[in-house]
Amino acid sequence: YNALYEDVTMPLPLTATEEHFAALPEFLRDSEARTRWHIRFDGDALFQKSVKDYYRLLTGVDDWVGRLQETLAQRGMAENTVIIYTSDNGFYLGDRGLAGKWYMHEESIRLPLVIHDPRLPEARRGTRRDEMVLNIDIAPTILELAGVDIPDVMQGESLVPLIDGEDPAWRDEFLYEHRIAIKTIPKSEGVRTTRWKYVRYTEVDPVVEELYDLESDPLEERNLAADPASAEQLALMRQKWQTMSIELE
């Protein structure tokens, strides 16, 4: 795959600007994500190499999934094998002058999820769902698909009803957390609803909060935490965080 995309110019993310970097809290501008940005994306030549290598890797994964499907077909197992394609985290590709993951921006927390179930009727194939799905849902999904009881200790929800086209009651918010103690990665927590996002850097003094209306500001460019007009929404989201964080303890 080394020569793949050689003749392609990879576009910069919309938020890969000095202005977006300058808008970050100072402790993020001096964090591990910035250190890795210098290693991967500092300058056009390095950016092009890193992003092309990243997509070469993804293309390779896609090819091997295809080979896996071919092998299943050859062994007569393709019609009884569900394939779940996802990832463990999102990834900054120079967005906001950062690299890596760790923080609560959409590019860091959103994941791909494709579920191929060959047993579905033709009308159900290729459909998309808008429900808020988490990686903790994958294990109970696999268990239900395999006909195994889901232990009560599991926090996730089986996605089988969604796969089958049903409309069950579903989550509309979740708690985000990055509590790992790493000196160069500030700890953060927050709540993501279907519209709003609340971010809290938990070990910064004084506390730094962020509030975004993802409906009107999908790129998270306007922090509303200090906006008097958003004070009520901020208080609501802060309360959600407090309640969900305490329940986790």
C-alpha positions in Angstrom: 0.0 0.0 0.0 3.0 2.3 0.1 2.2 4.0 -3.2 -1.5 4.3 -2.6 -2.8 7.9 -2.8 0.5 9.2 -4.0 -1.2 11.5 -6.5 -3.9 12.7 -4.1 -3.6 15.9 -2.0 -5.3 15.3 1.3 -7.4 18.2 2.5 -6.8 19.8 5.9 -9.6 19.4 8.4 -11.8 22.5 8.7 -10.6 23.1 12.2 -6.8 22.7 11.4 -6.1 26.4 11.8 -4.1 28.6 14.1 -7.3 30.2 15.3 -8.8 26.9 16.4 -5.6 26.0 18.2 -5.4 29.4 19.9 -9.0 28.9 21.1 -8.0 25.8 23.1 -7.3 26.1 26.9 -3.6 26.6 27.5 -3.2 23.2 29.1 -4.4 21.5 25.9 -2.0 23.6 23.8 0.8 22.2 25.9 -0.4 18.6 26.2 0.6 15.3 24.7 -1.8 15.9 21.8 0.2 18.9 20.7 3.5 17.1 21.1 2.3 14.3 18.8 0.9 16.9 16.4 4.5 18.1 15.9 5.6 14.6 15.2 2.8 13.8 12.7 1.3 16.9 11.2 3.7 19.9 11.6 4.1 21.2 8.0 2.4 20.3 4.8 4.8 17.5 3.8 4.5 15.7 7.2 0.7 16.2 7.2 0.4 14.6 3.7 2.6 11.7 4.6 0.9 11.0 7.9 -2.7 11.2 6.6 -1.9 9.2 3.5 -0.3 6.5 5.7 -3.4 6.5 7.9 -5.7 6.0 5.0 -3.4 3.4 3.5 -3.8 1.5 6.8 -7.6 1.8 6.6 -7.7 0.6 3.0 -5.6 -2.4 4.1 -8.1 -3.2 6.8 -10.9 -2.9 4.4 -9.2 -5.3 2.0 -8.6 -7.9 4.7 -12.2 -7.7 5.8 -13.0 -8.5 2.2 -10.6 -11.5 2.3 -12.2 -12.6 5.5 -15.6 -12.6 3.8 -14.3 -14.5 0.8 -12.8 -17.2 3.2 -16.1 -17.5 5.0 -17.9 -18.0 1.7 -15.4 -20.6 0.6 -16.0 -22.5 3.9 -19.8 -22.2 3.6 -20.0 -20.0 6.7 -20.8 -16.6 5.2 -24.6 -16.9 5.6 -24.3 -17.6 9.3 -21.6 -15.1 10.3 -22.3 -11.6 11.6 -19.5 -9.1 11.1 -19.2 -6.1 13.4 -16.8 -3.4 12.1 -15.9 -0.6 14.6 -13.0 1.0 16.4 -11.9 1.8 19.9 -11.6 5.6 19.5 -11.7 8.5 17.1 -8.5 10.2 16.0 -7.3 13.8 15.4 -5.8 14.2 12.0 -4.4 17.7 12.8 -7.8 19.0 13.8 -7.4 22.0 16.2 -3.7 21.5 16.0 -3.8 18.2 17.8 -3.0 14.6 17.3 -4.1 11.4 19.1 -7.3 11.1 20.9 -8.1 11.5 24.7 -10.4 14.6 24.6 -14.1 15.0 24.1 -14.2 16.7 20.6 -16.4 14.9 18.2 -13.4 13.8 16.0 -12.0 12.0 19.1 -15.1 10.3 20.5 -17.1 9.3 17.4 -16.6 5.8 16.0 -17.5 3.9 12.9 -20.0 1.1 13.3 -21.1 -1.2 10.5 -22.9 -4.4 11.3 -23.3 -7.0 8.5 -25.9 -9.6 9.2 -26.4 -11.8 6.2 -29.7 -13.2 7.7 -31.5 -9.9 7.4 -34.2 -9.6 4.7 -33.3 -7.5 1.7 -35.4 -4.5 2.9 -33.3 -4.3 6.1 -29.9 -4.2 4.5 -28.0 -1.0 4.0 -30.2 0.9 6.5 -28.8 3.6 8.9 -29.9 4.3 12.4 -29.5 7.5 14.3 -29.5 6.1 17.9 -26.7 6.9 20.2 -24.6 3.7 20.4 -21.6 3.1 22.6 -18.7 0.6 22.5 -20.1 -1.0 25.6 -23.0 -2.2 23.5 -20.8 -4.5 21.4 -20.4 -7.3 24.0 -24.1 -7.7 24.8 -24.9 -7.6 21.1 -22.5 -10.4 20.4 -23.9 -12.4 23.3 -27.5 -12.0 22.1 -26.6 -12.9 18.5 -25.0 -16.1 19.8 -28.0 -16.9 21.9 -26.1 -16.4 25.2 -27.7 -14.7 28.3 -26.4 -11.2 28.9 -25.1 -10.8 32.5 -26.7 -8.1 34.6 -23.3 -6.6 35.3 -22.9 -5.4 31.7 -23.7 -1.7 31.3 -24.3 -1.8 27.5 -27.4 -2.6 25.5 -27.8 -5.2 22.8 -28.1 -3.6 19.4 -30.1 -6.6 18.0 -33.5 -4.7 18.3 -32.0 -1.9 16.2 -30.5 -4.4 13.7 -34.0 -6.0 13.4 -35.6 -2.6 12.7 -37.4 -2.2 16.0 -37.8 1.1 17.8 -37.0 0.3 21.5 -36.6 3.0 24.2 -33.0 4.1 23.8 -30.5 6.3 25.5 -30.3 10.0 24.6 -27.2 10.9 26.6 -24.0 9.3 28.0 -21.1 10.0 30.4 -17.7 10.6 28.9 -14.6 10.1 31.0 -10.8 10.1 30.7 -9.6 9.5 34.2 -6.2 7.9 33.5 -3.4 9.7 35.4 -1.0 10.8 32.7 1.0 14.0 33.4 0.8 15.4 29.9 -2.9 14.5 29.3 -5.4 16.5 31.4 -8.2 14.4 32.9 -11.6 15.3 31.6 -15.2 14.2 31.9 -18.5 15.3 30.4 -21.9 14.5 29.1 -23.0 14.2 25.5 -26.7 14.3 24.7 -28.2 14.2 21.2 -27.9 17.9 21.0 -25.6 19.3 23.8 -22.1 18.6 25.0 -20.7 19.5 28.4 -16.9 19.1 29.0 -15.2 19.5 32.4 -11.5 19.3 33.0 -11.6 17.8 36.4 -8.1 18.6 37.8 -7.7 22.1 36.6 -7.9 24.9 39.2 -10.0 26.9 38.7 -12.3 24.4 36.9 -12.6 24.8 33.1 -15.9 24.0 31.5 -17.1 23.9 27.9 -20.6 23.8 26.6 -21.5 23.3 22.9 -24.8 23.3 21.0 -24.0 20.7 18.4 -27.1 21.4 16.5 -26.0 24.9 15.6 -22.3 24.5 16.1 -21.3 21.0 15.0 -17.6 21.9 14.8 -17.6 23.0 18.5 -16.3 26.5 17.7 -18.4 28.5 20.2 -17.9 27.6 23.9 -21.2 28.8 25.6 -20.1 28.1 29.1 -19.5 31.8 29.9 -22.6 33.0 27.9 -25.3 34.3 30.3 -27.9 33.2 27.8 -26.8 29.6 28.2 -26.5 29.6 32.0 -29.6 27.5 32.5 -28.4 24.9 30.0 -25.0 24.9 31.6 -26.4 24.2 35.0 -28.6 21.4 33.6 -25.6 19.7 31.9 -23.4 20.2 35.0 -26.1 18.5 37.1 -26.3 15.6 34.6 -22.5 15.2 34.9 -22.6 15.3 38.7 -25.4 12.7 38.9 -23.9 10.3 36.3 -20.4 10.6 37.7 -21.5 9.9 41.2 -23.4 6.8 40.0 -20.2 5.6 38.4 -18.3 5.6 41.7 
